[in-house]
């Protein structure tokens, strides 16, 4: 069951990252050069990386609620960092 939980965490990270990517594109209109698919993919990659980092940082069993909130925040932060980095590279 541990493997299923890890797969669900990564899937949740991809969803959160995609939502961050969509939020960066649609309401803010950051850059239309990449398109909405590019932002969704960049956000999903960042969210997946963030969930993996969070599971490495907090590997203590028994604190599922705290770990999930921290994991979601870490996924959102790394997705945002990935999008910001891509925008900085593109504007260069």
C-alpha positions as CSV (number, residue, x, y, z in Angstrom):
1,X,0.0,0.0,0.0
2,X,3.0,2.3,0.4
3,X,3.7,2.3,-3.3
4,X,0.1,3.3,-4.1
5,X,0.4,6.2,-1.6
6,X,3.6,7.4,-3.3
7,X,2.0,7.2,-6.7
8,X,-1.0,9.2,-5.4
9,X,1.3,11.8,-3.9
10,X,3.1,12.3,-7.3
11,X,-0.2,12.4,-9.1
12,X,-1.5,15.0,-6.6
13,X,1.8,17.0,-7.2
14,X,1.2,16.9,-10.9
15,X,-2.3,18.2,-10.5
16,X,-1.3,21.0,-8.1
17,X,1.6,22.0,-10.4
18,X,-0.7,22.0,-13.4
19,X,-3.1,24.3,-11.5
20,X,-0.3,26.6,-10.7
21,X,0.7,26.6,-14.4
22,X,-2.8,27.3,-15.5
23,X,-3.0,30.1,-12.9
24,X,0.2,31.6,-14.3
25,X,-1.1,31.6,-17.8
26,X,-4.8,32.3,-17.9
27,X,-5.4,35.1,-15.3
28,X,-2.0,36.6,-15.3
29,X,-1.3,36.3,-19.1
30,X,2.5,35.9,-18.3
31,X,3.6,34.9,-21.8
32,X,1.6,33.5,-24.7
33,X,4.7,32.3,-26.5
34,X,4.8,29.0,-24.7
35,X,1.0,28.6,-24.6
36,X,-1.2,27.1,-22.0
37,X,0.1,23.6,-22.6
38,X,3.7,24.7,-21.9
39,X,2.7,26.2,-18.6
40,X,0.7,23.2,-17.7
41,X,3.7,20.9,-18.4
42,X,6.2,23.2,-16.6
43,X,3.9,23.4,-13.6
44,X,3.3,19.6,-13.5
45,X,7.0,18.9,-13.7
46,X,7.7,21.3,-10.8
47,X,4.8,19.9,-8.8
48,X,6.0,16.4,-9.2
49,X,9.6,17.4,-8.2
50,X,8.2,19.2,-5.2
51,X,6.2,16.2,-4.0
52,X,9.3,14.0,-4.3
53,X,11.4,16.5,-2.4
54,X,8.7,16.7,0.3
55,X,8.6,13.0,0.7
56,X,12.4,12.9,1.1
57,X,12.4,15.8,3.6
58,X,9.5,14.4,5.7
59,X,9.8,10.7,5.7
60,X,8.2,10.2,9.2
61,X,5.2,7.8,9.2
62,X,2.2,8.7,11.3
63,X,1.9,12.4,10.5
64,X,-0.1,12.1,7.3
65,X,-2.1,15.3,7.6
66,X,1.0,17.5,8.3
67,X,2.9,15.7,5.5
68,X,0.2,16.2,3.0
69,X,-0.2,19.9,3.7
70,X,3.6,20.4,3.6
71,X,3.8,18.3,0.4
72,X,1.2,20.4,-1.3
73,X,2.9,23.6,-0.3
74,X,6.2,22.2,-1.5
75,X,4.7,21.2,-4.8
76,X,3.2,24.7,-5.3
77,X,6.4,26.4,-4.4
78,X,8.6,24.3,-6.8
79,X,6.0,24.6,-9.6
80,X,6.1,28.4,-9.1
81,X,9.9,28.3,-9.0
82,X,10.0,26.3,-12.2
83,X,7.6,28.7,-14.0
84,X,9.6,31.8,-12.8
85,X,12.9,30.2,-13.9
86,X,11.5,29.4,-17.3
87,X,10.2,33.0,-17.7
88,X,13.5,34.4,-16.6
89,X,15.3,32.2,-19.2
90,X,12.9,33.1,-21.9
91,X,13.2,36.8,-21.3
92,X,17.0,36.6,-21.5
